[in-house]
Amino acid sequence: QVQLVESGGGLVQAGGSLRLSCAVSGRTAVGWFRQAPGKEREFVAAINWSGSITDYTDSVKGRFIISRDNAKNTVYLRMNSLKPEDKAVYYCAAANTRYSGSNQDAYDYWGQGTQVTVSS
């Protein structure tokens, strides 16, 4: 059983930065997803079990960085140049595979979510 604990959300002004953390028990594929009010949950970024493969949705490329420290059992999502449209609940997800990419159905475990609010 993989356990996920997210942290790091909060309120930030547009143009600011936040770093989300996801404590993951196990070297699994991890993805970050987000859900804005009234919208479906969408893919944000993914990383494989070793950290050698990453992927991002187009809207965050060049602004967000996903990384992991397996010694600390933690996956990070560094969010720079935040925009009001980045406001959402961000979820960390893990899969019993080495890499799962953007497919939400490929993830087996989900965190409780952390709120990110960006003021204009």
Residue pairs with C-beta under 8 A, 6 or more apart in sequence:
1 109
2 24
2 25
2 26
2 28
2 94
2 96
2 108
2 109
3 23
3 24
3 25
3 109
4 22
4 23
4 24
4 92
4 93
4 94
4 109
4 110
4 111
5 22
5 23
5 111
5 112
6 20
6 21
6 22
6 23
6 90
6 91
6 92
6 111
6 112
6 113
6 114
7 20
7 21
7 23
7 114
8 18
8 19
8 20
8 21
8 114
9 18
9 20
9 90
9 114
9 115
9 116
10 18
10 115
10 116
10 117
11 117
11 118
11 119
12 18
12 82
12 116
12 117
12 118
12 119
13 118
13 119
14 82
14 83
14 84
14 118
14 119
14 120
15 81
15 82
16 82
16 118
17 78
17 79
17 80
17 81
17 82
18 79
18 82
18 116
19 76
19 77
19 78
19 79
20 32
20 76
20 77
20 79
20 90
20 92
20 114
20 116
21 74
21 75
21 76
22 30
22 32
22 74
22 75
22 76
22 77
22 92
22 111
23 73
23 74
24 30
24 73
24 74
24 75
24 92
24 94
25 73
26 73
26 94
27 49
27 50
27 70
28 49
28 94
28 95
28 96
28 97
28 98
29 46
29 47
29 48
29 49
29 94
29 95
29 97
29 98
29 99
29 100
29 106
29 107
30 46
30 47
30 66
30 68
30 75
30 92
30 93
30 94
30 95
31 43
31 44
31 45
31 46
31 47
31 92
31 93
31 94
31 95
31 100
31 101
31 102
31 104
31 107
32 44
32 45
32 46
32 66
32 75
32 77
32 90
32 91
32 92
32 93
33 41
33 42
33 43
33 44
33 90
33 91
33 93
33 104
34 41
34 42
34 44
34 86
34 88
34 89
34 90
34 91
34 116
35 41
35 42
35 88
35 89
35 91
35 113
36 85
36 87
36 88
36 89
39 88
41 91
41 104
42 57
43 57
43 102
43 104
44 56
44 57
44 60
44 64
44 77
44 90
45 54
45 55
45 56
45 57
45 60
45 64
45 66
45 77
46 54
46 55
46 66
46 99
46 100
46 101
46 102
47 53
47 54
47 66
47 67
47 68
47 75
48 54
48 98
48 99
49 98
49 99
50 70
50 98
51 67
51 68
51 70
53 99
54 66
54 67
55 101
55 102
56 64
56 66
57 102
59 85
60 79
60 86
63 79
63 80
63 81
63 82
64 77
64 78
64 79
64 80
65 76
65 77
65 78
65 80
66 75
66 76
66 77
66 78
67 75
67 76
67 78
68 74
68 75
68 76
69 76
75 92
77 90
79 86
79 116
82 116
82 118
83 118
84 118
84 119
84 120
85 118
86 116
86 118
87 116
87 117
87 118
88 116
89 113
89 114
89 115
89 116
90 113
90 114
90 115
90 116
91 110
91 111
91 113
92 110
92 111
93 104
93 107
93 109
93 110
93 111
94 107
94 108
94 109
95 106
95 107
95 108
95 109
96 108
97 106
100 106
100 107
